[in-house]
């Protein structure tokens, strides 16, 4: 049974390779015993690592995009529903306050008429 690496492991491994190849470029370029062909080869190795990392990262983004979009849509729906419910509650409270004020005014008017 083959142990499958996670997307994060693949990307971290790619980053490690990039830094390793970058160090190899400096070592090769600064070593006077190395030829120009070896320096160019280490630069191409670095470029290959960068391309491989980009490919793996792009694949990871494409692979997980539907999950991310669904999660964002769900959060948006939940937020919208919460705002709608709170606004509806606020409208009900405002109507109740208006009715309480009208009741208070009517009571005041009826009490003033009885006193006259």
C-alpha positions in Angstrom: 0.0 0.0 0.0 1.5 3.3 -1.1 1.5 6.2 1.4 -0.1 9.1 -0.4 1.3 12.5 0.5 -1.1 15.3 1.4 -1.2 18.5 -0.7 0.6 20.4 2.0 3.4 17.9 2.2 3.9 18.1 -1.6 4.0 21.9 -1.5 6.3 22.0 1.5 8.6 19.5 -0.2 8.6 21.7 -3.3 9.6 24.7 -1.2 12.4 22.7 0.4 13.6 21.7 -3.1 13.6 25.3 -4.2 15.7 26.4 -1.3 18.1 23.4 -1.7 18.5 24.2 -5.4 19.0 27.9 -4.6 21.8 26.9 -2.2 23.2 24.6 -4.9 23.3 27.5 -7.3 25.4 29.6 -4.9 27.7 26.8 -4.0 28.2 26.0 -7.7 28.7 29.6 -8.7 31.1 30.4 -5.9 33.2 27.2 -6.4 36.0 28.0 -8.8 36.5 24.4 -9.6 33.0 24.1 -11.2 32.5 24.8 -14.8 30.0 27.3 -16.3 27.9 24.3 -17.6 27.5 23.0 -14.1 26.4 26.5 -12.9 23.9 26.7 -15.8 22.7 23.1 -14.9 22.1 24.1 -11.2 20.2 27.2 -12.4 18.0 25.0 -14.6 17.5 22.6 -11.7 16.3 25.6 -9.6 13.9 26.7 -12.5 12.6 23.1 -12.7 11.8 23.1 -9.0 10.0 26.5 -9.2 7.9 25.2 -12.1 7.1 21.9 -10.3 6.1 23.9 -7.2 3.9 26.2 -9.2 2.3 23.2 -10.9 1.6 21.4 -7.6 0.3 24.6 -6.0 -2.0 25.3 -9.0 -3.3 21.7 -8.9 -4.0 22.1 -5.2 -5.9 25.3 -5.8 -7.9 23.7 -8.5 -8.6 20.6 -6.5 -9.8 22.5 -3.4 -11.6 25.4 -5.2 -15.0 23.8 -5.2 -14.8 23.1 -1.4 -13.6 26.7 -0.8 -16.4 28.1 -3.0 -19.0 26.0 -1.3 -17.7 27.0 2.2 -17.8 30.7 1.2 -21.3 30.4 -0.2 -22.5 28.6 2.9 -21.1 31.3 5.1 -22.6 34.1 2.9 -26.0 32.3 3.1 -25.8 32.0 6.8 -24.8 35.6 7.3 -27.5 36.8 4.9 -30.1 34.7 6.8 -28.9 36.1 10.2 -29.1 39.7 8.9 -32.6 39.1 7.5 -33.8 37.6 10.7 -32.4 40.4 12.8 -33.9 43.0 10.5 -37.3 41.3 10.7 -37.0 41.2 14.5 -36.1 44.9 14.5 -39.1 45.8 12.4 -41.4 43.8 14.7 -40.0 45.6 17.7 -40.5 49.0 16.0 -44.1 48.1 15.2 -44.7 47.0 18.8 -43.2 50.2 20.1 -45.5 52.2 17.8 -48.5 50.3 19.0 -47.5 50.8 22.7 -47.2 54.5 22.0 -50.6 54.7 20.4 -52.1 52.7 23.2 -50.5 55.1 25.7 -51.8 58.1 23.8 -55.3 56.6 23.6 -55.3 55.9 27.4 -54.1 59.4 28.1 -56.9 60.9 25.9 -59.5 58.7 27.4 -58.3 59.6 30.9 -58.4 63.3 30.1 -61.9 63.1 28.7 -63.1 61.3 31.8 -61.6 64.0 34.0 -63.4 66.8 32.2 
